[in-house]
Amino acid sequence: MTTISTQPIAGQKPGTSGLRKKTPVFMGKHYLENFVQAIFDVVGAAGKTFVLGGDGRYFNDTAAQVILRMAAANGAARVIIGQGAILSTPAASHLIRLNKTDGGIIMSASHNPGGPNEDFGVKFNMSNGGPAPEGVTEAMYKRTTEIAQYHTLETADIDLSKIGRTAVRDMIVDVVDPVADYATLMESLFDFPAISAMFRGGFRMRMDSMCAVTGPYAVEILEKRLGAAAGTCVNATPLPDFGGMHPDPNPTWAKALMDEMFGANAPDFGAASDGDGDRNMVVGAGAYVSPSDSLAVLAANAHLAPGYKAGLKGIARSMPTSAAADRVAASLGIESYETPTGWKFFGNLLDAGRATICGEESFGTGSDHVREKDGLWAILLWLNILAARNQSVAAILAEHWAKFGRNYYSRHDFEAIASDKADAMMAALRGSLPGLPGKVLEGLTVQAADDFAYTDPVDGSVSKAQGVRILFADGSRIVLRLSGTGTEGATLRLYLERYAAGPDGLDLDPQAALAPVIRAAHALAQIESHTGRVAPDVIT
C-alpha cells in the first residue's frame, strides 16, 4: 500500500446526484483520489464489498482503475464491476441489492454531455441501492476539506474487458456482464411473451440510446429477447463523448427521434434514454407524452404487468411534477406523496413499503424494483401496457384524459445563468410571497404561495426551501427552483401547470393552454429584469 500526502481541495461538495465537475478537474492532480478517499473514510472499506461501474463517458475507464486500486489499499474485500467498467445507474442499483453489497460507486454525470472538456461525476450509493442521503454526502464534503492523505496501490491495470474473477492484491475483483442480471430482472416484471407477440404482429419501435449506456441493454432486451426488428435500437454504442450528443432525453435534444415520430411513416412507439440510463422519454406516432402524464398513465395501468398485478401501495411524485398522478392515486384508493426533488426521498417511501411507483417531471420514473429511477424499465412498462390494451399511445392518452382530466404541463429551462443573478431573483421572489394571495395576474387569482417544505413521513426529517410554489384558484400552478445538476452557473427551472376537466379543454397545444400561466410567471419573478432572459433555452 502506498500512502500519498495531499492537500484538501475546496469545492468538492457532492449532492445526492454525486460530485460533478468538468472532466479536466477530475483529471487534475489528486482530485479524484481525494474524493474517493473521502468516500472510503466516511463509509468504511475494510472487509466490505462494493459495486463499481459507470456510463462509459470520457475518463470512465481510467477512473475505474484508480478506484479499484484505492479500494484494495483501503482494505475492501471485493468489488463487482461491469465489463469495461460499464453499468447503467439502475443496473448498478440492482447489483448492489442482488448481491447484498455494502454500496457502490457510480461514475456518471447523468444527462450532462461527456468528453475531454465536458462533464464527469462520481457518486456513492448505499446498501439499499439508493443514493447516499444528505447526512452522508455532507460528511464526505467535510472530509474533503480536511483530508491529508489517500491510500492506493502501485499495480498494473486490471483487464476489465473479460468477464471473470481476478484480484488486486488481497481484494477480489469480479468483472460481470453489465446487462445480464438487469435483463433477467426486467423479464421477471413484464410480460415478455405478450410484448414479443406484439412485435411479431408488425409493431414498430424506435429506441434512441443517444450513444450512451442504455444501448447494450436496449439491444439485448428489445432486439434479442423481445424480438424487435434489427435496427430498432439506434445510437446503441456507448461513446466517450456520446457521439457529440447531449444525452438528455427530451424533445429538444432528442430532436431526430421527435422528427421521426411526427413524420409521415412514424413507428408505433418511440423512446430515448439518457447518459447513465435512469431517464426516459416516450412518444407515440404523433403523440408526445410528458413525463408527468407518463407517470400517471403508468400508475393507472401498472396492474397489467405481472410484476405489479397485485396493485400499488402508493404513488410518489416530486413537488414540481404535475398533480396528474395524484388523481390516479385517489381513484385507486391509495396514498399519494409529494416530495422534494431527489430520488432519496422516494427511497425512504419505497424502503418503508409506502409507495410502489415514483416519478419526477425531469424524465425520471421508477418503482420498488431498484432504488434509482430507471429509463428502460419505464419504456418496458409502456410496451407491456400497449401489448395488453392493444391501443395506440394517442388512444391511451385520450382515454386517460377523458377519465381523469388533463394537467397541461411544461418545464422551461433557463440555463447557465450567473449564479448571483439567479440567487437574487429567487430571494426577491421569496420576499414577495406573503403579499401574493388574492392578487390577480392574467385573469388568474393567487390562492396560496409558499416555499415548499417537506416532513418525511418515514424518518421525520424536514427539508425546507425546496422551491417556490404559486397556486391559483383554478388549479393552475407555477413552481420555480434552481437546479444543481449542471456544472456551469445556475439553471432556473420554471414549471407551469393548468388543469382542464374536459371534454372541451382536452385537446389544446400545451404551450397555448399554458400561455396565461407563462405570462404570470414572468411577471411575478421578473425573469427578464433579473437575468436578461426573455425565452427559455429548453422547453419540455
KAWOGI-V718572 format. One record per residue. N is the residue number from 1. SS is DSSP state (H for helix, E for strand, C for the rest). NEAR is the number of other C-alpha atoms within 8 Angstrom. Layout:
n-><N | N>
ss-><SS | SS>
near-><NEAR | NEAR>
This chain:
n-><1 | 2 | 3 | 4 | 5 | 6 | 7 | 8 | 9 | 10 | 11 | 12 | 13 | 14 | 15 | 16 | 17 | 18 | 19 | 20 | 21 | 22 | 23 | 24 | 25 | 26 | 27 | 28 | 29 | 30 | 31 | 32 | 33 | 34 | 35 | 36 | 37 | 38 | 39 | 40 | 41 | 42 | 43 | 44 | 45 | 46 | 47 | 48 | 49 | 50 | 51 | 52 | 53 | 54 | 55 | 56 | 57 | 58 | 59 | 60 | 61 | 62 | 63 | 64 | 65 | 66 | 67 | 68 | 69 | 70 | 71 | 72 | 73 | 74 | 75 | 76 | 77 | 78 | 79 | 80 | 81 | 82 | 83 | 84 | 85 | 86 | 87 | 88 | 89 | 90 | 91 | 92 | 93 | 94 | 95 | 96 | 97 | 98 | 99 | 100 | 101 | 102 | 103 | 104 | 105 | 106 | 107 | 108 | 109 | 110 | 111 | 112 | 113 | 114 | 115 | 116 | 117 | 118 | 119 | 120 | 121 | 122 | 123 | 124 | 125 | 126 | 127 | 128 | 129 | 130 | 131 | 132 | 133 | 134 | 135 | 136 | 137 | 138 | 139 | 140 | 141 | 142 | 143 | 144 | 145 | 146 | 147 | 148 | 149 | 150 | 151 | 152 | 153 | 154 | 155 | 156 | 157 | 158 | 159 | 160 | 161 | 162 | 163 | 164 | 165 | 166 | 167 | 168 | 169 | 170 | 171 | 172 | 173 | 174 | 175 | 176 | 177 | 178 | 179 | 180 | 181 | 182 | 183 | 184 | 185 | 186 | 187 | 188 | 189 | 190 | 191 | 192 | 193 | 194 | 195 | 196 | 197 | 198 | 199 | 200 | 201 | 202 | 203 | 204 | 205 | 206 | 207 | 208 | 209 | 210 | 211 | 212 | 213 | 214 | 215 | 216 | 217 | 218 | 219 | 220 | 221 | 222 | 223 | 224 | 225 | 226 | 227 | 228 | 229 | 230 | 231 | 232 | 233 | 234 | 235 | 236 | 237 | 238 | 239 | 240 | 241 | 242 | 243 | 244 | 245 | 246 | 247 | 248 | 249 | 250 | 251 | 252 | 253 | 254 | 255 | 256 | 257 | 258 | 259 | 260 | 261 | 262 | 263 | 264 | 265 | 266 | 267 | 268 | 269 | 270 | 271 | 272 | 273 | 274 | 275 | 276 | 277 | 278 | 279 | 280 | 281 | 282 | 283 | 284 | 285 | 286 | 287 | 288 | 289 | 290 | 291 | 292 | 293 | 294 | 295 | 296 | 297 | 298 | 299 | 300 | 301 | 302 | 303 | 304 | 305 | 306 | 307 | 308 | 309 | 310 | 311 | 312 | 313 | 314 | 315 | 316 | 317 | 318 | 319 | 320 | 321 | 322 | 323 | 324 | 325 | 326 | 327 | 328 | 329 | 330 | 331 | 332 | 333 | 334 | 335 | 336 | 337 | 338 | 339 | 340 | 341 | 342 | 343 | 344 | 345 | 346 | 347 | 348 | 349 | 350 | 351 | 352 | 353 | 354 | 355 | 356 | 357 | 358 | 359 | 360 | 361 | 362 | 363 | 364 | 365 | 366 | 367 | 368 | 369 | 370 | 371 | 372 | 373 | 374 | 375 | 376 | 377 | 378 | 379 | 380 | 381 | 382 | 383 | 384 | 385 | 386 | 387 | 388 | 389 | 390 | 391 | 392 | 393 | 394 | 395 | 396 | 397 | 398 | 399 | 400 | 401 | 402 | 403 | 404 | 405 | 406 | 407 | 408 | 409 | 410 | 411 | 412 | 413 | 414 | 415 | 416 | 417 | 418 | 419 | 420 | 421 | 422 | 423 | 424 | 425 | 426 | 427 | 428 | 429 | 430 | 431 | 432 | 433 | 434 | 435 | 436 | 437 | 438 | 439 | 440 | 441 | 442 | 443 | 444 | 445 | 446 | 447 | 448 | 449 | 450 | 451 | 452 | 453 | 454 | 455 | 456 | 457 | 458 | 459 | 460 | 461 | 462 | 463 | 464 | 465 | 466 | 467 | 468 | 469 | 470 | 471 | 472 | 473 | 474 | 475 | 476 | 477 | 478 | 479 | 480 | 481 | 482 | 483 | 484 | 485 | 486 | 487 | 488 | 489 | 490 | 491 | 492 | 493 | 494 | 495 | 496 | 497 | 498 | 499 | 500 | 501 | 502 | 503 | 504 | 505 | 506 | 507 | 508 | 509 | 510 | 511 | 512 | 513 | 514 | 515 | 516 | 517 | 518 | 519 | 520 | 521 | 522 | 523 | 524 | 525 | 526 | 527 | 528 | 529 | 530 | 531 | 532 | 533 | 534 | 535 | 536 | 537 | 538 | 539 | 540>
ss-><C | E | E | E | E | C | C | C | C | C | C | C | C | C | E | C | C | E | E | E | E | E | H | H | H | H | H | C | C | C | H | H | H | H | H | H | H | H | H | H | H | H | H | C | C | C | C | C | E | E | E | E | E | E | C | C | C | C | C | H | H | H | H | H | H | H | H | H | H | H | H | H | H | C | C | C | C | E | E | E | E | E | E | E | E | E | C | C | H | H | H | H | H | H | H | H | H | H | C | C | C | C | C | E | E | E | E | C | C | C | C | C | C | C | C | C | C | C | E | E | E | E | E | E | E | C | C | C | C | C | E | C | C | H | H | H | H | H | H | H | H | H | H | H | C | C | C | C | E | E | E | E | C | C | C | C | C | C | C | C | C | C | C | E | E | E | E | E | C | C | E | E | E | E | E | E | C | C | C | H | H | H | H | H | H | H | H | H | H | C | C | H | H | H | H | H | H | H | H | H | C | C | C | C | E | E | E | E | C | C | C | C | C | H | H | H | H | H | H | H | H | H | H | H | H | C | C | C | C | C | C | C | E | E | C | C | C | C | C | C | C | H | H | H | C | C | C | C | C | C | C | C | C | C | H | H | H | H | H | H | H | C | C | C | C | C | C | C | E | E | E | E | E | C | C | C | C | C | C | E | E | E | E | E | C | C | E | E | E | C | H | H | H | H | H | H | H | H | H | H | H | H | H | H | C | H | H | H | C | C | C | C | C | E | E | E | E | E | C | C | C | C | C | H | H | H | H | H | H | H | H | H | C | C | E | E | E | E | E | C | C | C | H | H | H | H | H | H | H | H | H | C | C | C | C | C | E | E | E | E | C | C | C | E | E | E | E | C | C | C | C | C | C | C | H | H | H | H | H | H | H | H | H | H | H | H | H | H | H | C | C | C | H | H | H | H | H | H | H | H | H | H | H | H | C | E | E | E | E | E | E | E | E | E | E | E | E | C | H | H | H | H | H | H | H | H | H | H | H | H | H | H | H | H | H | C | C | C | C | E | E | C | C | E | E | E | E | E | E | E | E | C | C | E | E | C | C | C | C | C | C | E | E | C | C | C | C | E | E | E | E | E | C | C | C | C | E | E | E | E | E | E | E | C | C | C | C | C | C | E | E | E | E | E | E | E | E | E | E | E | C | C | C | C | C | C | C | C | C | H | H | H | H | C | H | H | H | H | H | H | H | H | H | H | H | C | H | H | H | H | H | C | C | C | C | C | C | E | E | C>
near-><7 | 8 | 8 | 8 | 7 | 10 | 8 | 10 | 9 | 6 | 4 | 10 | 9 | 13 | 8 | 12 | 8 | 10 | 11 | 13 | 10 | 11 | 14 | 8 | 8 | 10 | 9 | 8 | 4 | 7 | 11 | 10 | 11 | 15 | 11 | 10 | 11 | 13 | 11 | 11 | 9 | 10 | 6 | 8 | 12 | 8 | 8 | 12 | 13 | 14 | 14 | 16 | 15 | 15 | 17 | 14 | 16 | 12 | 12 | 12 | 10 | 7 | 9 | 11 | 10 | 10 | 10 | 10 | 13 | 14 | 12 | 15 | 12 | 11 | 11 | 15 | 12 | 12 | 14 | 12 | 15 | 14 | 13 | 8 | 14 | 13 | 16 | 15 | 14 | 13 | 12 | 15 | 16 | 13 | 12 | 17 | 12 | 6 | 6 | 8 | 12 | 10 | 14 | 16 | 12 | 13 | 13 | 13 | 13 | 9 | 11 | 11 | 14 | 14 | 12 | 9 | 8 | 9 | 14 | 16 | 11 | 12 | 14 | 12 | 14 | 11 | 12 | 10 | 16 | 14 | 14 | 11 | 8 | 8 | 6 | 9 | 13 | 10 | 9 | 14 | 12 | 8 | 11 | 14 | 10 | 8 | 12 | 8 | 10 | 12 | 12 | 15 | 10 | 7 | 6 | 4 | 5 | 6 | 5 | 10 | 6 | 8 | 10 | 7 | 8 | 7 | 8 | 12 | 5 | 7 | 12 | 11 | 12 | 12 | 13 | 10 | 9 | 13 | 11 | 7 | 10 | 11 | 11 | 8 | 8 | 9 | 9 | 8 | 10 | 12 | 10 | 9 | 7 | 10 | 12 | 11 | 8 | 10 | 13 | 9 | 6 | 6 | 9 | 11 | 10 | 12 | 11 | 14 | 16 | 18 | 14 | 20 | 18 | 16 | 17 | 11 | 10 | 14 | 11 | 11 | 10 | 12 | 14 | 9 | 7 | 12 | 10 | 13 | 8 | 6 | 5 | 12 | 15 | 11 | 11 | 15 | 9 | 15 | 10 | 11 | 12 | 17 | 8 | 7 | 10 | 10 | 15 | 12 | 14 | 10 | 9 | 8 | 10 | 12 | 9 | 6 | 12 | 10 | 8 | 10 | 16 | 10 | 8 | 4 | 6 | 10 | 13 | 11 | 13 | 15 | 13 | 14 | 18 | 19 | 18 | 17 | 18 | 17 | 17 | 18 | 14 | 13 | 14 | 15 | 13 | 10 | 10 | 7 | 10 | 12 | 13 | 15 | 12 | 10 | 12 | 12 | 11 | 11 | 12 | 8 | 8 | 13 | 12 | 10 | 13 | 10 | 9 | 11 | 9 | 6 | 7 | 13 | 10 | 13 | 17 | 13 | 13 | 13 | 9 | 9 | 10 | 12 | 8 | 12 | 16 | 10 | 9 | 12 | 13 | 10 | 7 | 6 | 6 | 11 | 11 | 12 | 8 | 8 | 11 | 12 | 10 | 8 | 11 | 11 | 11 | 12 | 11 | 10 | 11 | 13 | 8 | 8 | 8 | 10 | 16 | 12 | 13 | 13 | 16 | 14 | 12 | 6 | 12 | 14 | 16 | 15 | 11 | 10 | 6 | 13 | 16 | 14 | 14 | 15 | 16 | 13 | 9 | 12 | 11 | 9 | 12 | 9 | 9 | 15 | 12 | 11 | 11 | 8 | 6 | 6 | 8 | 9 | 13 | 10 | 8 | 9 | 9 | 8 | 8 | 10 | 11 | 11 | 6 | 10 | 13 | 12 | 12 | 11 | 13 | 12 | 10 | 12 | 12 | 13 | 10 | 8 | 12 | 9 | 8 | 6 | 10 | 14 | 8 | 9 | 13 | 10 | 8 | 9 | 10 | 10 | 7 | 8 | 10 | 7 | 6 | 10 | 11 | 7 | 8 | 8 | 8 | 8 | 6 | 11 | 12 | 15 | 10 | 9 | 13 | 9 | 11 | 11 | 10 | 9 | 8 | 9 | 5 | 7 | 6 | 7 | 6 | 8 | 9 | 8 | 8 | 11 | 10 | 13 | 12 | 12 | 12 | 12 | 9 | 7 | 8 | 12 | 13 | 13 | 12 | 11 | 11 | 10 | 9 | 7 | 6 | 10 | 9 | 5 | 10 | 14 | 13 | 13 | 12 | 11 | 13 | 14 | 14 | 13 | 11 | 10 | 9 | 10 | 7 | 5 | 8 | 12 | 5 | 7 | 6 | 9 | 7 | 7 | 10 | 13 | 8 | 10 | 15 | 9 | 9 | 10 | 9 | 10 | 8 | 7 | 10 | 9 | 12 | 9 | 7 | 10 | 11 | 7 | 9 | 6 | 5 | 10 | 8 | 8 | 10 | 9>
